[in-house]
Every structure is written in structure tokens, then in C-alpha cells.
Amino acid sequence: MHKTSPSPEQWEAYDLAKIRLSLRLGEYSVLIYQEEQKPYPDVLQVETWQAEQDALTDQYQALAVSDF
């Protein structure tokens, strides 16, 4: 079976998805940092954001151009 190369549109969609995930990961980093700087950080909120960040990291790492 011959594999076809991804189209330019697939690469564009893949790149856009990677960029969007990167932005969201950065947003969580800012939220976590800001919360941790407070005198009494909300530990449960930080843990929630870290879990969401971990899930996004998994999606980022699993993303393949063939998904598009």
C-alpha cells in the first residue's frame, strides 16, 4: 500500500492545531504561576489547571498531520 504525502491544507491544519494547543498550555502556565504567587494559593485550583495542562500536553504530543 502506497502512502500519500500530506497535503498543504493538512499541514496548515496541523500547524494551526499545534499553535492553538501551545497557546492554551501557556495560558495555563500563567494561571498556575499567578495563583502560586498568592499568599494563600488555591491548591485545588492549581491541581485542576495542572491536570488540564497535562491533558493538553498529551493531545499535543499525540497530534499527527494524518489526523487532518
Backbone bond lengths (Angstrom), bond angles and torsions (degrees), N, CA, C in turn:
res aa  C-N    CA-C-N  psi(-1)  N-CA   C-N-CA  omega(-1)  CA-C   N-CA-C  phi
1 M - - - 1.438 - - 1.525 108.96 -
2 H 1.296 116.54 132.28 1.456 122.72 -177.64 1.526 109.43 -94.78
3 K 1.321 115.53 127.32 1.463 120.81 176.73 1.517 109.18 -86.73
4 T 1.333 114.76 136.74 1.457 118.21 175.72 1.521 109.07 -93.03
5 S 1.300 115.00 150.53 1.462 120.25 177.96 1.529 109.07 -73.44
6 P 1.317 116.02 148.22 1.466 119.02 177.03 1.530 110.79 -61.41
7 S 1.306 115.01 145.87 1.467 120.20 179.13 1.524 109.78 -77.78
8 P 1.314 117.39 162.72 1.464 119.88 175.25 1.534 111.99 -57.31
9 E 1.337 116.43 -34.86 1.462 120.16 178.74 1.528 111.36 -66.09
10 Q 1.326 116.00 -38.28 1.474 119.90 177.32 1.526 110.37 -65.00
11 W 1.316 116.43 -43.20 1.466 119.69 178.48 1.516 110.86 -62.91
12 E 1.328 116.38 -39.96 1.459 120.45 179.38 1.534 111.03 -63.71
13 A 1.325 116.36 -44.56 1.471 120.59 178.85 1.527 110.60 -64.56
14 Y 1.321 116.47 -40.43 1.470 121.70 178.38 1.531 110.33 -62.42
15 D 1.333 116.09 -48.80 1.469 120.48 179.70 1.522 111.25 -60.71
16 L 1.320 117.08 -42.15 1.457 121.32 179.75 1.531 110.80 -63.88
17 A 1.320 116.61 -41.78 1.472 120.27 178.19 1.528 110.70 -63.11
18 K 1.321 117.09 -43.00 1.467 120.91 178.05 1.530 110.95 -61.30
19 I 1.333 116.11 -43.71 1.464 120.42 179.72 1.526 110.60 -62.66
20 R 1.323 116.28 -45.47 1.470 119.88 -179.35 1.526 111.63 -62.81
21 L 1.317 116.20 -42.61 1.470 119.29 178.11 1.530 110.27 -64.41
22 S 1.322 116.78 -40.21 1.472 120.20 178.36 1.524 111.22 -61.41
23 L 1.321 116.33 -42.12 1.462 120.04 178.55 1.526 111.34 -62.67
24 R 1.318 116.26 -43.52 1.465 119.67 179.44 1.523 111.16 -65.08
25 L 1.332 116.76 -39.02 1.467 119.99 177.01 1.517 110.49 -61.52
26 G 1.326 116.16 -41.35 1.456 120.53 177.96 1.517 112.52 -64.71
27 E 1.316 116.57 -38.65 1.465 120.66 178.04 1.532 110.94 -61.22
28 Y 1.323 115.65 -42.53 1.468 118.80 178.00 1.525 111.14 -65.68
29 S 1.323 116.77 -36.93 1.464 119.72 177.79 1.526 110.95 -60.74
30 V 1.322 116.15 -41.96 1.465 120.59 178.85 1.524 110.35 -64.71
31 L 1.328 116.94 -47.26 1.466 120.37 179.56 1.526 111.78 -58.53
32 I 1.323 115.48 -44.83 1.471 120.56 -179.21 1.525 109.52 -63.73
33 Y 1.320 116.45 -47.05 1.467 120.56 179.94 1.526 110.95 -59.30
34 Q 1.325 116.19 -48.26 1.464 119.89 -178.22 1.527 111.74 -61.47
35 E 1.323 115.72 -41.02 1.467 118.81 -179.74 1.527 110.59 -67.31
36 E 1.316 116.75 -39.85 1.465 120.50 -178.54 1.528 112.43 -68.50
37 Q 1.330 117.47 -19.16 1.463 121.08 179.43 1.528 112.70 -81.48
38 K 1.306 116.87 -12.88 1.465 120.63 -179.05 1.529 110.04 -70.96
39 P 1.341 117.26 152.95 1.465 120.18 178.26 1.532 112.43 -58.81
40 Y 1.333 116.60 -34.47 1.462 121.83 179.57 1.531 108.69 -133.45
41 P 1.317 115.79 79.36 1.471 118.60 -177.25 1.532 111.42 -65.26
42 D 1.313 113.84 148.93 1.462 121.40 175.59 1.532 107.55 -81.16
43 V 1.302 116.15 98.05 1.463 121.97 -174.36 1.526 111.27 -63.13
44 L 1.320 116.84 -38.82 1.467 119.39 179.35 1.528 111.11 -64.92
45 Q 1.317 117.05 -38.75 1.463 120.25 177.77 1.522 110.36 -65.27
46 V 1.316 116.88 -43.23 1.466 120.29 178.45 1.520 110.02 -61.34
47 E 1.313 117.56 -43.51 1.466 120.62 178.99 1.527 111.53 -63.12
48 T 1.317 116.34 -38.16 1.464 120.30 177.77 1.516 110.49 -63.62
49 W 1.334 116.23 -47.21 1.464 119.87 178.75 1.518 111.80 -63.41
50 Q 1.325 117.31 -37.70 1.465 120.29 178.36 1.528 110.59 -65.39
51 A 1.319 117.22 -39.08 1.464 120.42 178.23 1.529 110.51 -65.33
52 E 1.326 116.44 -41.92 1.461 120.16 177.69 1.526 110.74 -65.39
53 Q 1.320 116.11 -38.48 1.458 120.85 177.25 1.536 110.38 -64.74
54 D 1.319 117.02 -41.31 1.468 120.69 177.39 1.525 111.32 -61.55
55 A 1.334 116.90 -41.27 1.467 120.99 179.08 1.527 110.57 -64.16
56 L 1.327 116.64 -41.23 1.462 120.16 177.39 1.524 111.48 -65.64
57 T 1.322 116.58 -37.99 1.468 120.87 177.53 1.529 110.09 -61.79
58 D 1.325 116.35 -42.15 1.467 120.13 177.14 1.529 110.84 -61.09
59 Q 1.332 116.66 -43.54 1.464 120.57 178.12 1.524 110.60 -62.47
60 Y 1.323 116.42 -43.63 1.463 121.44 -179.82 1.529 110.42 -59.26
61 Q 1.320 115.72 -46.75 1.459 120.11 -177.04 1.527 112.67 -70.34
62 A 1.324 117.14 -28.34 1.457 121.09 -177.97 1.532 112.91 -86.76
63 L 1.318 116.61 -14.16 1.453 120.94 -176.14 1.524 110.87 -63.79
64 A 1.324 115.38 134.05 1.456 121.38 178.50 1.519 108.91 -133.21
65 V 1.304 116.67 148.92 1.455 120.54 -179.27 1.534 111.07 -60.50
66 S 1.309 116.78 -27.27 1.459 120.68 178.50 1.525 113.17 -69.97
67 D 1.344 117.20 -9.63 1.453 121.04 176.66 1.528 111.73 -72.89
68 F 1.328 116.71 -11.97 1.465 120.76 -174.07 1.506 112.42 -112.34
